[in-house]
Amino acid sequence: NRLSFMFDFHGPSMSIDVACAASMVALDLAVTDMRLGKCDNAIVAGVSVNLQPFTNHIYQVNGIGSKEGMSRVWDQDANGYVRGETVASLFLQKAPGAKRIYATVLHARTNIDGYKISGMFFPSSESQYDLMVTTYREAGVDPHDVNYFEGHGTGTKVGDPQEAKAILEAYCKDRATTLPVGLLKSNIGHGEGASGVASLAKLMIVYENKRIPANINMNTLKSDIATMCPPLVPVTKNRDYEPGIAGVNSFGIGGVNCHALFKPVAREPTKEDLNICDKIPRLVTVCGRTEEAINHIYEFIERNPTRTTKDFLALLGETVNPTQAIYSTGFPYRGSMLIKQGKQQAGRQYSRQVTKLESQKHRPICYFFSGMGSQWTGMAKSLMDVPVFAETIHMAADILKQFSIDLLYVLLSDDPRALDEKILQ
């Protein structure tokens, strides 16, 4: 397919079409192939773009789409879902060589309802229950250890109660604590084939921020779900969360069900991770569509010094660092922030500015030559903290030894004689 052609991928590559469960089934297949040794890494992606308005009309006529344009998941007044445009992807790696880990996939599994007297499109809580139980048993997970659940909930009259019943029976039998339930489709609409990977992206954000965002448009619980709450607790206000094992559901309208279990990566940043400007100031450059977008990034850095790690800045540099190509796609604003380490316990000091490029023309490259007379003792000391600079100076020093020139003495020594005219010549 086109993606494998463009990126020169050679492993298994396929498009999955099982309606709304597509991207989660893709996750299941990717995890299985990695465990079988068919590939070392995998990209799981989902895309849902609404290009045909007529489809929305069909959904509303058949009672699938919300006539008021609002996804009221698990709410008494739920009358269908709102279609949401979604593009999301995940990169899976095997643990030994993984970098920037957000979570670990414990297990993923898929089943299908099969024949149902109620019809092909009627969801089966029994099939969903069987899937969840089989998944956590195969993963060796105690269902009571799962402390967060991201449901498939769409806001349809039949689907929501069926899923709630399955979660209750699978995870809450003899449960001593409540189980928080997130329902992303209330916030962003139903991403259909991409909804599964969108739920996974939400879970990664929940893990990273240790906070569960509220489900919206929920005023009164649906009567046949209210009896299950508690122990099920739909999150209606932003709440703090201690990351633990989480379950995620994704179902397709034809009866395909997918369930996956995840655990967080409990890794607090080390002193070395946070050492971004101890020896030399750090310059952080970004670009954006608006001035507000750039300031939002910089304000995050200022407010979260313990989360501004080397990995974070590296990721920032790969995604929003200014390039000529990025400007052509509509990112005319440029930001630069200088981060310095304050004296003693003063903490970091920040200075920033944002400008807008007024022209798409290539700007000329300018070279500056300071001329002679700008030497001072120990002139290169501070720059030796930059690895590439230090490596280059040592390489040059080795070359100059044969000419009886001690370059390290000239550049690093505090001895005034190091700048003796004869030595410099």
C-alpha positions in Angstrom: 0.0 0.0 0.0 1.0 3.6 -0.2 2.4 4.0 3.3 4.7 1.0 2.9 5.8 2.3 -0.4 6.5 5.8 0.9 8.4 4.7 4.0 10.0 1.6 2.4 8.4 -0.8 5.0 8.8 -4.5 4.3 6.8 -6.2 7.1 3.1 -7.1 7.2 1.0 -4.2 6.0 -2.7 -4.1 5.6 -5.9 -2.0 5.9 -8.5 -3.3 8.4 -12.2 -2.8 7.7 -14.4 -4.0 10.6 -16.4 -0.8 11.1 -15.8 1.1 14.3 -13.4 -1.6 15.8 -11.0 -1.3 12.9 -8.0 0.5 14.6 -8.2 -1.6 17.8 -8.3 -4.8 15.7 -5.2 -3.4 14.0 -3.6 -3.1 17.4 -4.5 -6.8 18.2 -3.0 -8.0 14.9 0.2 -5.9 15.4 0.7 -7.2 18.9 0.2 -10.8 17.7 2.6 -10.4 14.8 5.3 -8.9 17.0 5.0 -11.7 19.5 5.2 -14.2 16.7 8.4 -12.5 15.5 7.0 -11.4 12.2 8.1 -7.8 12.9 10.1 -5.9 15.5 8.0 -2.7 15.4 4.6 -1.7 14.2 2.6 1.4 13.4 -1.1 1.2 14.3 -3.1 4.1 12.8 -6.7 5.1 12.3 -8.2 7.7 10.0 -11.8 8.8 9.8 -12.7 11.9 7.7 -16.3 12.8 6.9 -16.3 13.7 3.2 -19.9 12.6 2.4 -22.6 14.7 4.2 -25.3 12.3 2.9 -23.9 9.6 5.2 -24.8 11.8 8.2 -28.4 12.0 6.9 -28.6 8.2 6.6 -27.4 7.8 10.2 -30.0 10.2 11.6 -32.8 8.7 9.6 -31.9 5.3 11.0 -31.5 6.5 14.6 -27.8 6.1 14.7 -26.8 9.8 14.5 -27.8 12.3 17.1 -30.5 14.7 15.8 -29.4 17.4 18.2 -25.7 17.1 17.3 -24.6 16.1 20.7 -23.1 12.8 22.0 -24.8 12.1 25.3 -23.0 8.9 26.2 -24.6 6.9 29.1 -27.1 9.8 29.5 -30.9 9.4 29.8 -31.4 11.7 26.8 -28.9 9.9 24.6 -30.3 9.7 21.0 -27.3 8.7 18.9 -23.8 9.8 18.3 -22.1 12.7 16.5 -19.5 11.7 13.9 -16.0 13.0 14.7 -13.1 13.3 12.4 -10.1 11.5 13.8 -6.5 10.9 12.7 -4.3 9.1 15.2 -1.4 6.6 15.3 0.7 4.6 17.7 4.2 3.2 17.4 4.7 -0.2 19.0 8.2 -1.4 20.0 9.5 -4.4 21.8 10.5 -3.5 25.4 14.3 -4.0 25.2 14.8 -1.4 22.5 11.8 0.9 23.2 12.3 4.7 23.6 9.9 7.3 25.0 7.6 4.6 26.4 4.1 5.8 27.4 2.6 2.4 28.3 2.9 -1.3 27.9 0.4 -3.5 26.1 -0.4 -6.4 28.4 -2.7 -8.1 26.0 -5.2 -7.5 23.2 -7.9 -9.8 21.9 -10.8 -9.8 19.4 -14.0 -11.8 19.0 -17.3 -11.6 17.2 -20.9 -12.0 18.3 -21.8 -14.6 15.6 -25.5 -15.3 15.1 -28.0 -13.3 17.2 -31.8 -13.7 17.2 -32.0 -9.9 17.8 -30.2 -9.2 14.5 -26.7 -8.6 13.2 -26.4 -5.0 14.4 -27.7 -5.6 18.0 -24.7 -5.6 20.4 -24.2 -8.7 22.6 -23.2 -8.0 26.2 -22.5 -11.8 26.6 -19.9 -11.8 23.8 -18.3 -8.6 25.2 -18.2 -10.2 28.7 -16.6 -13.4 27.3 -14.0 -11.3 25.5 -13.0 -9.2 28.5 -12.7 -12.2 30.8 -10.7 -14.2 28.3 -8.4 -11.2 27.8 -7.5 -10.6 31.4 -7.2 -14.3 32.2 -4.7 -14.8 29.3 -2.8 -11.8 30.5 -2.7 -13.1 34.1 -4.4 -9.9 35.4 -6.7 -9.8 38.4 -9.8 -7.8 37.2 -9.8 -6.0 40.6 -6.4 -4.6 39.8 -7.8 -2.7 36.8 -8.3 0.9 38.2 -9.5 2.7 35.0 -11.7 1.7 32.1 -12.1 3.5 28.7 -15.4 2.4 27.3 -16.6 2.2 23.7 -19.8 4.1 24.7 -21.3 5.9 21.7 -24.5 7.4 23.0 -26.9 4.9 21.3 -29.9 3.7 23.2 -29.0 0.0 23.0 -25.2 -0.1 22.8 -24.4 1.8 26.0 -26.4 -0.4 28.5 -25.1 -3.6 26.8 -21.5 -2.5 27.3 -22.0 -1.2 30.8 -23.5 -4.6 31.8 -20.6 -6.5 30.3 -18.0 -4.3 32.1 -19.9 -4.7 35.4 -20.1 -8.5 35.2 -16.5 -8.9 33.9 -14.7 -6.5 36.2 -16.9 -5.7 39.2 -17.9 -9.0 40.7 -17.1 -8.8 44.5 -15.2 -5.6 43.8 -14.3 -3.6 46.9 -13.5 -0.3 45.0 -15.3 1.7 42.3 -14.1 1.6 38.7 -13.8 5.0 36.9 -15.1 4.9 33.4 -14.0 7.3 30.6 -16.1 7.8 27.5 -14.1 9.8 25.0 -16.9 10.0 22.4 -18.8 12.4 24.6 -15.8 14.8 24.1 -14.8 14.4 20.5 -17.6 12.5 18.8 -17.3 9.0 17.3 -14.2 8.6 15.2 -15.7 5.3 13.9 -12.8 3.3 12.4 -10.3 5.5 14.1 -12.1 5.6 17.5 -10.1 2.8 19.0 -6.7 4.3 18.5 -8.1 7.7 19.7 -9.2 6.0 23.0 -5.6 4.7 23.3 -4.2 8.1 22.7 -6.4 9.4 25.5 -5.2 6.7 27.8 -1.6 7.7 27.2 -2.5 11.3 28.0 -4.2 10.1 31.2 -1.1 8.1 32.2 1.2 11.0 31.5 -0.8 13.7 33.3 -2.1 11.4 36.1 -5.5 12.9 35.6 -8.7 11.8 34.0 -10.7 14.3 31.9 -14.4 14.6 32.5 -17.0 13.0 30.2 -19.3 15.8 29.0 -23.0 16.0 28.1 -23.9 13.7 31.0 -26.7 15.2 33.1 -28.8 12.2 34.2 -27.6 8.6 33.9 -29.6 6.3 31.8 -32.0 4.4 34.1 -30.8 0.9 33.1 -27.1 2.0 33.7 -27.7 4.0 36.9 -28.3 0.7 38.8 -24.8 -0.3 37.9 -23.2 2.9 39.3 -21.5 2.4 41.6 -19.3 0.3 41.3 -19.1 1.7 37.8 -18.4 5.5 38.0 -18.5 7.5 34.8 -16.1 10.4 35.3 -18.1 13.7 35.2 -15.4 16.0 36.7 -11.7 16.1 36.0 -10.1 13.9 38.7 -6.6 12.9 39.8 -5.6 9.4 39.0 -2.8 7.1 40.2 -1.8 5.3 36.9 -2.5 1.5 37.0 -3.8 -1.2 34.8 -6.4 0.1 32.4 -8.9 -1.7 30.0 -10.0 -0.3 26.7 -13.0 -1.4 24.6 -13.7 -0.9 20.9 -16.7 -2.5 19.1 -17.9 -2.6 15.5 -21.5 -2.3 14.4 -21.4 -5.7 12.7 -20.5 -7.6 16.0 -16.7 -7.3 16.1 -15.4 -6.7 19.6 -11.9 -5.8 20.7 -10.5 -5.4 24.2 -7.0 -4.5 25.3 -5.2 -4.1 28.7 -2.4 -1.7 29.4 -0.1 -0.8 32.3 1.7 2.5 32.8 5.5 2.9 32.7 6.4 4.2 36.2 9.5 6.1 35.4 10.2 9.4 37.1 12.7 11.7 35.4 16.2 11.4 36.8 18.5 14.3 37.6 20.3 13.7 34.3 17.0 13.8 32.4 16.3 17.2 33.9 19.8 18.5 33.2 19.0 20.6 30.2 20.8 23.9 31.0 23.1 23.3 34.0 26.3 24.0 32.1 25.2 26.1 29.1 22.0 27.8 28.3 19.4 25.9 26.2 17.8 27.4 23.1 14.3 26.0 22.3 12.9 27.0 18.9 9.4 26.2 17.7 7.0 27.2 15.0 3.2 27.5 14.9 0.1 28.7 13.1 -0.6 31.4 15.7 1.3 33.4 18.3 -0.9 31.8 21.0 0.1 28.3 19.9 3.8 29.1 20.5 3.2 30.8 23.8 1.2 27.8 24.9 4.2 25.6 24.5 6.5 28.0 26.2 4.1 28.5 29.1 4.0 24.7 29.6 7.8 24.6 29.8 7.8 27.4 32.4 5.1 25.9 34.5 6.4 22.3 34.4 10.2 22.3 35.0 10.1 18.7 36.3 8.5 17.5 33.0 10.8 19.5 30.7 13.3 16.7 30.2 15.9 16.0 27.5 13.5 13.6 25.9 10.7 16.1 25.9 12.8 18.8 24.2 14.1 16.3 21.7 10.5 15.3 20.8 9.6 19.0 20.6 12.5 19.6 18.2 11.4 16.8 15.9 7.8 17.9 15.7 7.6 21.7 15.8 11.1 22.9 15.0 11.1 25.6 12.3 12.1 24.4 8.8 11.5 25.9 5.4 9.1 23.1 4.5 7.0 23.7 7.6 6.4 27.3 6.6 4.8 26.2 3.3 2.1 24.4 5.3 1.0 27.5 7.1 3.3 27.8 10.2 4.5 31.4 9.8 5.1 32.2 13.5 8.5 31.5 15.0 9.4 31.3 18.7 12.7 31.2 20.5 13.2 30.6 24.2 16.4 30.7 26.1 16.6 28.7 29.3 19.3 29.4 31.8 20.1 27.9 35.2 19.8 30.5 37.9 22.5 30.9 40.6 22.4 28.6 43.6 18.7 27.7 44.2 17.1 30.3 42.0 15.8 27.7 39.5 15.6 28.2 35.8 15.3 31.5 34.1 13.4 32.0 30.9 13.3 34.6 28.2 11.3 34.3 25.0 10.1 36.0 21.9 7.7 35.3 19.0 8.0 36.8 15.5 6.1 36.3 12.3 7.7 35.6 8.9 6.3 38.1 6.4 7.9 36.6 3.4 8.3 33.1 2.0 11.5 34.0 0.2 14.7 32.3 1.2 16.7 34.5 3.4 20.4 34.9 2.6 23.0 33.1 4.8 25.3 35.6 6.5 28.8 34.9 7.7 30.4 37.0 10.5 34.1 37.2 11.0 35.2 39.0 14.2 38.7 39.6 13.0 41.8 39.6 15.2 42.2 40.8 18.7 39.2 39.0 20.2 41.1 36.3 22.2 41.0 36.0 25.9 42.3 33.5 28.4 40.2 30.3 28.7 38.1 31.5 25.8 36.8 28.0 25.0 36.2 26.6 28.5 32.5 27.0 28.6 32.0 25.6 25.1 33.8 22.4 26.0 30.6 21.3 27.7 29.1 20.9 24.2 30.1 17.4 23.2 30.5 18.0 19.4 32.6 21.1 20.1 34.9 19.3 22.6 35.3 16.3 20.3 36.3 18.6 17.4 38.8 20.6 19.5 40.5 17.4 20.7 40.7 16.2 17.2 42.3 19.5 16.1 44.7 19.4 19.1 45.9 16.0 18.1 46.7 17.2 14.6 48.6 20.3 15.8 50.8 18.4 18.2 53.1 17.5 15.4 53.8 21.2 14.9 54.5 21.7 18.6 51.3 23.6 19.2 49.3 22.8 22.3 45.8 23.9 21.3 44.2 22.9 24.5 46.6 25.1 26.4 45.9 28.1 24.2 42.1 27.7 24.4 41.5 26.5 27.9 44.3 27.8 30.1 43.9 30.8 32.4 47.6 31.5 32.0 48.1 34.9 30.2 51.1 33.4 28.5 48.8 31.1 26.6 48.0 34.1 24.3 51.6 34.9 23.6 51.9 36.3 20.1 54.5 33.7 19.1 52.2 30.8 20.1 49.2 32.3 18.3 51.2 32.8 15.1 
